[in-house]
Amino acid sequence: MRDFYKKPAARYWLSFIGKTIFYFAVLLILVYLYHYRSIQGDNFIYNEF
């Protein structure tokens, strides 16, 4: 099994899949935080100026 991880092609694909999952999770978190507060919720921060 260790020989599998030493192959350049396997390391490339594992790195690619890992980065894809990581960036997808970050994107989901950002979308969740963006939709956490709706537009009709509180006053917009710049309405006071």
MORACOR-V788391 format. One record per helix or strand. SS is the DSSP state (a for helix, b for strand). FROM is the first residue (numbers start at 1). LEN is the number of residues. If there is no record, write none. Layout:
SS	FROM	LEN
SS	FROM	LEN
//
This chain:
a	2	5
a	8	28
a	45	4
//
